[in-house]
Amino acid sequence: MATLFNLDATKCVKCGLCVEDCAFGALKRGESSMPEMAKEAECMRCQHCLAVCPAGAITFDGKRPGDSIPAHGIALPSFEEASNWLRTRRSMRKFAKEDVDRDVLERILRVLGNSPTGCNARALKFTCLPTRNSLERFKRDFVNTIEKHREGSKLLPRWLAIPAIKLRKGGKDIFFRDAAGMLIVSSDTSSKGVTTPVQDVAIACTNFELLANSAGIATCWCGFLNLAQSAVPELLEDTLGIKRDMPFYAILFGKAGVRYSRGVQRDDYAQIEMLPI
Ligand SMILES: Cc1cc2nc3c(=O)[nH]c(=O)nc-3n(C[C@H](O)[C@H](O)[C@H](O)COP(=O)(O)O)c2cc1C
């Protein structure tokens, strides 16, 4: 039977870094000071042991060190580049007509699996509506589900009912901003070890925004979808099979339909309290 933690003893330099870096003490130094898995139940499969080993001696869950991206000598954004991104990123509310490149989208989605999750639970699901066509189809289902609900006992709030009617009639789309696509990130709270589903979803959405923007794709968070779901709890379950108790958030995306000439000025807005040394 394949084991989770595999050590190539011919490469191990007995530095102990993997044991020190193991967050829950699943690894220990065994005979001749080499690391071994002591408490597999404590292991959260974070792969830190694989990542920290300077000798490339650890294969974890079948993942070989030679297949990892190197952590040094690769292009990373400088502080200036990262802060420039944060200062100039904008919520896009006017999208170009064309769809985004499918290959670029798929590359972004694959990288998103690297988003951190509490206790490394990795119970996120990425539901992507990649084209205008797929988003339009969803919008029709969205309006139908809302209207079906209206026929039921409860009355819909005006902020939902009126824009939904506009959407059906092809009027202004304040829900989805006439975007070219949408990503919904949800967390399966029934999955083992999920402790921070809301945060996990928000972090993955932020990472999507960062990656999409750097690939020339504009984005806008879609808080309206959560508001709509709070009024019609069966909304995402009926339309996309995302269960009603799964925390989620959506990001609209597409090619930019407007070009901003400058950033806004919020550097002085952060309330920073630096405590005495
Ligand atoms: C959690 C969240 C939900 C949002 N929901 C919407 C939304 O439903 N529709 C929309 O047009 N903008 C939405 N926004 C965009 C905010 O209005 C926007 O971030 C804010 O006005 C600042 O503008 P900026 O993102 O261009 O800096 C949302 C932003 C966040 C962070």
The ligand as an ORCA input file, in Angstrom:
! r2SCAN-3c Opt
* xyz 0 1
  C     -17.738     41.539     -1.244
  C     -18.011     42.526     -2.358
  C     -19.228     42.502     -3.024
  C     -19.487     43.378     -4.069
  N     -20.642     43.285     -4.771
  C     -20.846     44.080     -5.860
  C     -22.025     43.936     -6.669
  O     -22.882     43.096     -6.440
  N     -22.151     44.744     -7.749
  C     -21.217     45.687     -8.067
  O     -21.375     46.390     -9.054
  N     -20.101     45.858     -7.307
  C     -19.878     45.069     -6.218
  N     -18.744     45.205     -5.460
  C     -17.745     46.222     -5.825
  C     -17.635     47.348     -4.773
  O     -18.725     48.213     -4.902
  C     -16.297     48.033     -5.022
  O     -15.266     47.140     -4.661
  C     -16.106     49.327     -4.254
  O     -17.056     50.278     -4.638
  C     -14.725     49.914     -4.484
  O     -14.455     50.083     -5.849
  P     -13.200     49.362     -6.534
  O     -13.385     47.872     -6.383
  O     -13.192     49.783     -7.968
  O     -11.971     49.804     -5.800
  C     -18.488     44.330     -4.433
  C     -17.273     44.346     -3.746
  C     -17.017     43.459     -2.736
  C     -15.676     43.474     -2.058
*
